[in-house]
Amino acid sequence: MAKVTSLSYRKRQENDDPFIIKTSLSLMKEMFKQSVGIGLTEDIIRQQIRANETVMIIERNNKPIGFYMYTVFPSGEMYLSSLILVPHVQNQGIGTEVVHHIISEARKINVQKIIGHVQISNENALTFWKKNKFRVIGRPIHGSVEIQRSL
């Protein structure tokens, strides 16, 4: 697949938090409640931001269009806790381009496997990750399934 657009990536700064919170709440609030049984809140999102080793902002034309969060463990696994794009850029191949970027960066730091979780009610996300060669591992637990891709 040819590059869809010129994307840039940068580490999150504190002034990015309102974008991350607003985007997360608008896209994931109901899905989170359906899967987990509790509502997604600003506090939960802030906890996620703090809990992850790295939070990256995805930009196009110097404007944020999404973000992803991950932590790398000494075992060589990367736990990708979030990849979210704003609605007006979805279904344009940008998500796949971001996944290729994440994989490329992961290989540079000797990550051997990327793992994550997808809420079972998020069928579009499950389809997306499978299309990008991630496998569903095991059965649903607490409303989500584990996904992984070996590098």
N, C-alpha and C positions, 0 to 999 in steps of 0.2 A: 504494500500500500504506500502510495506517495505521501509525503508530508502534507497534511491538510492545511496547515497554517503555521505562521512562525509563533511559536509559544516560547515563553521564558519562565524560568523557575527561580524562586528566591526563598530564602528562609523567612519564616513568619516573624513579624515584629509585633509588639504589643498593640499597635494601632490597627492591626489586621483583625483583631478579635471580634469587633462588631460585624465585619463581613462574614467571618466563620460562623458566628452565632446565628446571624440572620439567615444565612444560606442553609445551615443545618436545620434550624427550626422550620423553615418554609418547606424543605424537601423531605425531612425525615420524621417530623413530629408524630404524624398519624401512624406511619409505618412502625416506628419505634414502639408506640403504645400497643399496636396490634401484636407485635412479636414478643415484647418483653412484659407487657401488662401494666407498665407505668408510663407516665408522660415524659417526654424529653423536655428538659428544662435548660435554662442558661447555665445553672450550676453544674449540671451533668456535662455539658459541653466544655465548660471551663476546666472541669476535672480531667476530661479527655485531653485537652490541650496540654495541661501540666503533666499528665501521665506519659505522654509520648516523648521519646528522645528527640524526634525531628518532626517539625511541621513545616511543610512547603506550600507556598502560594503559587498557583499557576496563573500566568498572565498572558493576555493577548493585547497588543497595542498599549502596553503599560497599564492595563486595567485588569483587576482580578476577575477570573472566570471560574475559579475553583481552588481546591486545596487537597492535600493528602497528608496523612500522619503515619509515622511508623517508628518502631523501635527495633534495633538490631541486637541480637543476643550472642554471647560468646560461642554458642553452639553452631553459629553460621546461619541461623534462621532470622528472617526479617518478619516481624509482625506488622502487617499493613492494616491499621485500624480504621482508616477512612480514605475514600477517594470520592469527592463530591464535585460535580460541575454544575454551574447555574443552568437552568432549563433552556435558555435560548442558544446554548452551544452544544446541547446533547444531540445525539444521533447524527453527528457530522464527522465521525471518525476521530474526534479530539480525544475521547477517553482511551481509545486504543493507542493513539500516539503517546499519551501520558503513561500508559502501562509500559510501552516499549522504553520510554525514558527511565521509569522506575527500575525496570529490569537491567538496563544498561548501567545505571548508577549502582545497583546492588552487586552486579558482577565486579565492578571496580573495587569494592570493599570485601570481596570474597564471600558474599552471601551465597549459600547453596540452595536455599529454599525460601520462598515467600509464602507466608500463611496469613489467613485472615478469617473473618466471619461475615456471612451475609444473612440478613434476616429472611426467613423462609417466605414471608409474605411479599418480598421484593423480587418478583419474578423477572423483571427487566434486568436487575443487577445480576441475578443468577445466570441468565442467558449471556449477558455481557462477559462475565468472568469465564464461563465455559468457552465462549468464542475466543478468548485470549489464553486458552490452554491451561486454565486452572481446573483442578478436579475437586469435586465435592467429596469430603472425607467423613465417613461415619454418618450417624443419624442426627436429626435436629435435637438440639439441647437449648432450653430457654429461648425458643423462638428463632434460633439461628443454626446454620450449618457451617462447618469449617471448610474452607477452601484452601488449596495449596498448589504451588507450581514449583517443581524442581528446576534449578538452573544448570 
